């Protein structure tokens, strides 16, 4: 079944059933990706080491959240 047909069929559902379908689809898009988590963890460690060695300059929280 193609996406157009799925949408047509979903629109025939009662509102609460459509909500359940939408909620299920959105949850499926928000599943954690372990490989991305690993990449970000490795990047965080690299940045921490660079900061501690003075190769990376930090920015204060105030500067980060400063309104321009």
C-alpha positions in Angstrom: 0.0 0.0 0.0 1.5 3.4 -0.9 1.5 6.5 1.3 -1.3 8.2 -0.6 -3.6 5.2 0.0 -2.6 4.9 3.6 -3.5 8.6 4.1 -6.8 8.2 2.4 -7.6 5.2 4.7 -6.4 7.0 7.8 -8.7 10.0 7.1 -11.7 7.6 7.2 -10.9 6.8 10.9 -12.6 8.4 13.9 -10.7 11.4 15.3 -9.4 9.4 18.3 -8.2 6.6 16.0 -6.5 9.1 13.8 -4.8 10.6 16.8 -3.5 7.1 17.8 -2.1 6.6 14.3 -0.4 10.0 14.3 1.0 9.5 17.8 2.4 6.1 16.8 4.1 7.5 13.7 5.6 10.4 15.7 6.9 8.1 18.4 8.5 5.9 15.8 10.5 9.0 14.5 11.7 9.9 18.0 13.4 6.6 18.8 17.0 7.0 20.0 19.7 6.1 17.5 22.4 4.3 19.5 25.0 5.0 16.8 24.4 8.8 16.9 24.5 8.7 20.7 27.9 7.0 20.5 29.2 9.6 18.0 28.0 12.5 20.2 29.6 10.9 23.3 32.9 10.6 21.5 32.7 14.2 20.3 32.0 15.4 23.9 35.0 13.6 25.2 37.2 15.1 22.4 35.9 18.6 23.2 36.5 18.1 27.0 40.1 17.0 26.4 40.7 19.9 24.0 39.3 22.3 26.6 41.4 20.9 29.4 44.5 21.2 27.2 43.7 24.8 26.4 43.1 24.1 22.7 39.4 25.0 23.0 38.0 28.2 24.5 34.9 28.0 26.6 31.9 30.4 26.5 30.2 31.6 29.6 26.5 30.7 30.2 25.6 34.4 30.2 27.2 34.9 26.8 25.5 31.8 25.4 22.0 33.0 26.5 22.6 36.7 25.9 19.7 38.4 24.0 20.9 40.3 21.0 
